[in-house]
Amino acid sequence: MSSVSRIIAAVRPTLTSPARAYSTQTADAAAAGGYFKVTQTRSLIGVPKSTIKVLKSLGLGRRIGRPVFQPHNASAAGKILKVKELVKVENMSGSIPAEGFQRTRATKGYKVVEKM
Protein backbone atom coordinates (compact mmCIF):
# COMPACT_ATOMS: atom_id res chain seq x y z
CA MET A 1 0.00 0.00 0.00
CA SER A 2 1.52 3.33 -1.00
CA SER A 3 2.00 6.18 1.46
CA VAL A 4 -0.72 8.26 -0.23
CA SER A 5 -3.30 5.50 0.05
CA ARG A 6 -2.32 4.93 3.73
CA ILE A 7 -2.89 8.61 4.48
CA ILE A 8 -6.25 8.63 2.70
CA ALA A 9 -7.31 5.39 4.44
CA ALA A 10 -6.45 6.86 7.84
CA VAL A 11 -8.43 10.01 7.18
CA ARG A 12 -11.38 8.49 5.33
CA PRO A 13 -13.74 8.33 8.36
CA THR A 14 -13.24 12.05 8.99
CA LEU A 15 -13.72 12.93 5.32
CA THR A 16 -17.31 11.64 5.39
CA SER A 17 -18.27 13.68 8.47
CA PRO A 18 -19.97 17.05 7.96
CA ALA A 19 -17.49 19.84 7.24
CA ARG A 20 -16.94 22.59 9.79
CA ALA A 21 -15.09 25.84 9.47
CA TYR A 22 -13.27 25.27 12.78
CA SER A 23 -12.46 22.08 14.60
CA THR A 24 -14.02 21.70 18.05
CA GLN A 25 -12.06 18.57 18.92
CA THR A 26 -10.11 18.60 22.14
CA ALA A 27 -6.59 17.19 22.37
CA ASP A 28 -7.92 14.03 24.04
CA ALA A 29 -10.45 13.43 21.29
CA ALA A 30 -7.80 13.94 18.63
CA ALA A 31 -5.47 11.56 20.46
CA ALA A 32 -8.11 8.84 20.30
CA GLY A 33 -8.13 9.14 16.50
CA GLY A 34 -4.35 9.11 16.25
CA TYR A 35 -1.70 11.32 14.77
CA PHE A 36 0.54 11.66 11.75
CA LYS A 37 4.22 11.86 12.66
CA VAL A 38 5.56 14.12 9.91
CA THR A 39 9.32 14.48 9.45
CA GLN A 40 10.93 16.74 6.86
CA THR A 41 13.49 14.81 4.79
CA ARG A 42 14.37 17.21 1.95
CA SER A 43 15.53 20.81 1.65
CA LEU A 44 13.33 23.73 0.62
CA ILE A 45 15.85 25.07 -1.89
CA GLY A 46 14.16 25.55 -5.27
CA VAL A 47 10.66 24.78 -3.98
CA PRO A 48 7.76 27.13 -4.91
CA LYS A 49 6.64 29.65 -2.27
CA SER A 50 3.20 28.07 -1.99
CA THR A 51 4.78 24.73 -1.05
CA ILE A 52 7.02 26.44 1.52
CA LYS A 53 3.94 28.06 3.10
CA VAL A 54 2.21 24.67 3.36
CA LEU A 55 5.29 23.14 4.96
CA LYS A 56 5.50 25.99 7.48
CA SER A 57 1.79 25.60 8.29
CA LEU A 58 2.55 21.98 9.20
CA GLY A 59 5.19 23.26 11.63
CA LEU A 60 8.17 22.21 9.52
CA GLY A 61 10.77 24.07 7.49
CA ARG A 62 13.31 24.96 10.16
CA ARG A 63 15.30 21.76 10.57
CA ILE A 64 15.43 18.60 8.53
CA GLY A 65 14.72 15.50 10.63
CA ARG A 66 12.66 17.17 13.39
CA PRO A 67 9.25 15.47 13.74
CA VAL A 68 5.93 17.23 14.27
CA PHE A 69 2.61 15.61 15.13
CA GLN A 70 -0.60 16.44 13.27
CA PRO A 71 -4.01 14.97 14.17
CA HIS A 72 -5.79 12.70 11.71
CA ASN A 73 -8.06 15.10 9.86
CA ALA A 74 -8.74 16.16 6.31
CA SER A 75 -6.82 19.45 6.42
CA ALA A 76 -3.63 17.81 7.72
CA ALA A 77 -3.90 15.04 5.12
CA GLY A 78 -4.33 17.59 2.33
CA LYS A 79 -1.26 19.51 3.47
CA ILE A 80 0.78 16.32 3.70
CA LEU A 81 -0.26 15.29 0.19
CA LYS A 82 0.86 18.71 -1.10
CA VAL A 83 4.39 18.22 0.28
CA LYS A 84 4.63 14.41 0.10
CA GLU A 85 7.96 14.54 -1.78
CA LEU A 86 9.61 16.52 1.03
CA VAL A 87 8.39 14.63 4.11
CA LYS A 88 8.18 11.16 5.66
CA VAL A 89 4.85 10.28 7.30
CA GLU A 90 4.08 7.65 9.93
CA ASN A 91 0.71 6.86 11.48
CA MET A 92 0.69 6.97 15.27
CA SER A 93 -2.12 5.82 17.54
CA GLY A 94 -2.71 6.91 21.11
CA SER A 95 -1.17 9.98 22.67
CA ILE A 96 1.82 11.97 21.46
CA PRO A 97 5.10 10.52 22.76
CA ALA A 98 7.37 12.62 24.97
CA GLU A 99 9.72 13.32 22.06
CA GLY A 100 7.00 15.43 20.47
CA PHE A 101 7.14 17.93 23.30
CA GLN A 102 10.90 18.14 23.72
CA ARG A 103 12.68 20.85 21.79
CA THR A 104 16.43 20.72 22.04
CA ARG A 105 18.61 23.78 21.74
CA ALA A 106 22.13 23.86 20.43
CA THR A 107 24.88 24.68 22.88
CA LYS A 108 26.02 28.30 22.86
CA GLY A 109 29.66 27.42 22.39
CA TYR A 110 30.70 29.18 25.57
CA LYS A 111 30.02 28.97 29.28
CA VAL A 112 29.59 31.88 31.71
CA VAL A 113 32.04 31.24 34.53
CA GLU A 114 31.59 34.36 36.57
CA LYS A 115 29.68 37.61 36.26
CA MET A 116 31.49 40.90 36.75
N, C-alpha and C positions, 0 to 999 in steps of 0.2 A: 504494500500500500504506500503510495507516495506521500510526501509530507503535506502537500496541498490537500489531498483527500482526507488525511488524518485530522487536519485543522478543521475542515468543513464538517467531518463526522462528529467532532467534539462540540462544535457550535450548533449543529443542526437543531437540537431541541429549543435553543433560544431563538433561532431564526423564525420559528413558526409562532412564537408568542407575539401578542400585539405590540406594535412599536410604540415607544415612548420617547419624548424629547430628552428626558433626563432619567438616569437610573436611580431607583429608590432602594436598591439592594444595599444591605449593610455588609460589612467585611465578613461577618460570620456566614451570611447567606452565600456570598460569593465564594467563600472557602469550601462550602459544601459542594459547589459545582466544579471546583478545581481551578487551576491556573495554567497559563502558558509560561514556561521559563524561556525567555527570549534573550539570546546572547549574540552580540554583534561580532561577526567574523571577518568582515571586509572593510576596507577604508572607504571614506566618503569622497575621495579625490576623483573628480570627473563625473560625479553623480548630479543629476538635475536638482535644482533648488526645491522643487515640490517633493522629491523623494527625501531630501535632507530634512524638510519640515515634518514629514511623516515619521521619520526615524527619531527625531527629537521629541515628537508627541508621544512616542512609546517610552521615552525616558532614556534613549540611547544616544550615541553620537559623540560622547566624550572619550571613552576608552574602549578599545577592542578587547573583548573577553569578559567584560563585566555583565553579569546577568541582571535582568529586571523581571518582575513578575506581573503579568497582566491577567485579569479574570477572564474566564471563558464567556465571551459575549460577542455579538456580531461586529461591533465597532473595532474591537481589538483584532479579531480575525481578518477584517478587511485591511487594517493597517499592516498586519503581518504579511498578507498576500501581496501588498504593494511593494514591500521591501524584502521579499523572500530570498533574493539572491545575495543579500548582505547579512542575513541573520541565520542562526540555528535555533530551532524551536523544539521544546520538549513539553509534553503534557505532564502536569503534576496534579495529584489529587490530594485532598486534605488541606492543611494549613500551610502557610509559607514557612519554609525552613529558616533557621536563624541566620544563615548566610545572606538571605535577602534583606535583612535589616542592617547588617554590618557594612559600614563604608570605611575602607582603610585609607589613611593618608600617607603620603610619602614622607620620609624623614626630611628634616630641614637641611641636613648637611652640617649642622653645627649644634653645639650644646651650650646653654647659658650656665656658666660656672658660678658667677657671682655678680650681683648688681652693684653698681657704683653709687 
